[in-house]
């Protein structure tokens, strides 16, 4: 039978493309800076940029913290039969015909692959455009994909494609290929020069003169490669173990090894590190067939982890060379061992896709578990060792497990929740070992300070595997890093490796054994994905599920979020939730059939909760009576201020329906979000605490929401409410969730009130936001304050705030909600005039837009757009359309007027709209509902940047005698045929006066000249009275022949006399003025003369 306590979830099972692309961009900048520094250092110190001879190729990459040059180095000093890959190719005799067709493997190496070689011509693409070929890169490529024109050089995947790169900027390119090309497997047969390399000792004697401390050390490159693997869970990186064992020099320092001589990314947790053995031409039959090469580096990692992971042939391997399209050579090294594995791995993904459908591939953790599970025993004792890792790769065994999975569930990709346990009972077949392997892609570890052999454990998520039978418990294999030659044991938990295997050598046939997986500590993000592979069992006997669940808060306030967690066992496949009474709302994309729904309770009372779960064998229900008791949050009396001084130093990395010390606050996040109240010095606007929301793990995107629910039932929609707060950003980039939202109740739609990114100050500086008009925002969206009024502060990005100015995140402090003096913010004295010389007066920026209007004097920052100065004085308001603004974004600024003393208010302003990409300017009126586009200007209105402002007049007689009339200027960025930044719109001198009753306009116009040479232009100016709001021109003989702008310039290209007509229109009607033969166009004089 199978007993599942836990979930089949999706943590770390989806490629985080945005995180990978950001990582790629950052690593490119880092590589370029380090490379430039290294080249300069080399020139100043007479060091070579490249070192090459018959045995080695090296290239300078960077200068380390101790001032030592760091060189990438190739790791070279009848493979397919050794690891049984030939037995899965066509003709291998096992019913398989795997050749890599339709698959792509990746390679990073010391130079370009000779893509025209007869073994793979037409199947190689150099992804970085490098053209200088190298023998090492070409040899590695042949080991993976050579077609077998020369049968002795046939590669592992003879029909596969290859995307290849040189090793410069490798980390950036790896992340980019994982994001954009869905890379599955890549080979890296290189590392850094460590210890003795080519007769030079590269160690750091200030740390140790007995050993290069970087052997076994989890350094920043290992962390980076783990990060790439974490963000791209389908991508398995294959890394050569290195050839440092037994390397010696002139005796000034000890020889390298034998143990603890793997370095660089070979120490990473999430890669497959490959060591080299001698060739086994006839194939493996027993452990003694596996003979270590004289050079392959041995583990352990400094924290005792098992490295290498596996071994393959790496001695005298025959493959393609780059001297010609028909050239071959033999090389030795772990450089040759790694591509044997990489080429074979792509065949296993091909086989899995063949059986599971196009585009369905194993997770990298699954592929790694499969290879380790099926490796042939090597070494003098059972189990893993630091010489051969988990043994000799056996491609046939791995392929057969994939085939077996079609009828017997022996490969699973699952997820374990915090505090939960996975259990599965299986029946041993007997006569062969019962063996279980789990692998998980772990979060990147944190490198420690430089030291010799630090024992700090790099494992972040500690899953634990064991098998029980009656009173017997079988533990996973583990090794002792302090005694590396000792045999592996199975007598306790393994707390250092993210690979665990339990082997029962002689199980009792027909006996049930229970596989148990739980965890120590806390799982990052609340759950963690793992892959499991099982062998030596008969068909499992499935059973119906058993329902169970929990909630993170059983006494919530109405409106707050409650998260329910399914705890059912025995693998349910469907879920059905019921709440009685049903006055609840599912939120965050969940529903009654979600496994783990999120719910808000809308009405005070006691709720029964029921969960019914089902699988193919049956169903079960769990009913918890009176499980949830929802109450009304306390009624608040304004002003309300939150400075977070009562919360202490608590950090949250999971959703929190309530926060101790902050009963009105809750916290929601996606995986790897974080809320801190004591982030460090400089993070507080006042007092000793503030709220900082950011990502908890570098490179992994998270969305954070800090939500306050306030009982404002004592306040009506007519109450003037103002929100103020202080905030700081820490290098945040723009994202859709970098906002503040409000809503009248917990069931209303969220309304954006403020754009945190667009209005940010410099990183590390506080921005003090005052007077966000809460009541106006609510009322204009049909909402009003209630007992569950909410404010939500958002943040989205993918790096922790490590200082006030570094990486990502927002910090909030001193949040205030208060009643505002309604009359103090209303314009009621007329005539009214605002020319911006002393600030913005009673005009306020709206939060429900994309960016703010800017008060400025002189010209705008962008050339060829915007005015050169104000119309009335120096200052004016304008929309800055330069990046990060894009086409269609809006800026709003508004003021409230009391027109009770006016019967026919007349509104006027001056505008300047010049630029090749000018968008539009809109005037909107609110009198209980928005009446948009009371006046609209679209496109360029001036003919030159230095042209005067033009005046617009808008009749507001319809609003005479009314109070609380909001007038809003809405500027929209254009695109046009030019760059968006040519779209600066300005206005100045806003006036309101009492006017006469509205009347039909009287059309009239003037021209700057009425006689013009052919090809000349005439400027026409509207001279109509009666405040028209639109204009329609007709120009006989002119170009253009029509126009709808108020004032325009027309070109005449034909001689003659021409008529001009203008129709002026407003809300009362229209009038037309026609001037016949108004314009005379003459041929220019022709110069001529004679002489006597």
Secondary structure, DSSP 8 states (H G I E B T S, - for coil): -----SB---TT-S--HHHHHHHHHHHHHHHHHHHHHHHHHHHHHT--SEEE-SS-EEEEEEE-TTS-EEEEEE----HHHHTTGGGTSTTSSSS-----TT-EEEEEESSB--TTSTTTTTSEEETT----B-HHHHHHHHHHH---SSGGG--SSTT-EEEEEESTTHHHHHHHHHHHS---EEEE-EEE--SEETTEE---TTT-SSS-TTTT---HHHHHHHHHHHH-TT-EEEEE--S-TT---SSSS----SSS---GGGG-SSSEEEEEE---TT---SGGG--B-SS------TT------EEEE-SSEEEE-SSSTT-EEEE-SHHHHHHHHHHHHHHHHHHHHHHH-TT----HHHHHHHHHHT-B--SSSSS-BTTTBT-B--HHHHHHHHHHTTTS--EEEEEEETT--EEEEEEB-SSS-EEEEEE---------SS-SS------SSEEEEEEEETTEEEE--B--TTSTTS--B-SS---S-SEEEEEETT--TT-EEEEEEEEES--GGGEEEEEEEEESB--------B--EEES-SS-BTTSEEEEEE--BS---EEEEEEES--EEE-TT--TT-SS-EEEE-SSEEEEEEEEEEETTEEEEEEEEEEEEEB---B--S-EEE--TTS-S-EESS-BS-BTTBTTEEEEESTTEEEES---TT--SSTT--EEEEESSTT--EEEEEEEEEB-TT--TTS-EEEEEEEEESS----TT-EEEEESSTTS--EEEEETTTT--STT--EEEEEEEHHHHHHHTT----TTEEEEEEEEESS---SSSSSS-EEEEEEEEEE--TGGGEE--SSEEE-STT--TT-EE-SSSSB--EEEESS-SSTTSS-SS-SSSSEEEEE--STT--TT-EEEEEEEE--TT-SSEEEEEEEEE-STT--EEEEEEESSSEEEEEEEEES---SSTTS--EEEEEE-GGGTT-S-EEEEEEEE---SSS-TTS--EEEEEEEEEE-------B--EEES-SEEETT-EEEEEE--BS--SEEEEEETTEESSEE-SSSEEEEE-S-EEEEEEEEEEETTEEEEEEEEEEEEEE----------
